[in-house]
Amino acid sequence: MQIDQSAAIVTGAASGLGLATARMLAGHGARVALLDIDAARAAEAAAGLASGHAQGLQCDVGEAASA
């Protein structure tokens, strides 16, 4: 699968499987938007990715207005 230079959106990305997925994608060259209900943790997680092509954003996928 070609991931390099792809764009990805990962929900629940501040921890657990979401963060592991974001790390894998970024590690393979994708630009990643890390979405989480906790904005500070999403930003911290994005800053911790080695790619430099990640952004942490607040989003509650259970609320239509947030998405």
Secondary structure by P-SEA (a helix, b strand, c coil): cccccbbbbbccccccaaaaaaaaaaaaccbbbbbcccaaaaaaaaaacccccbbbbbbcccccccc
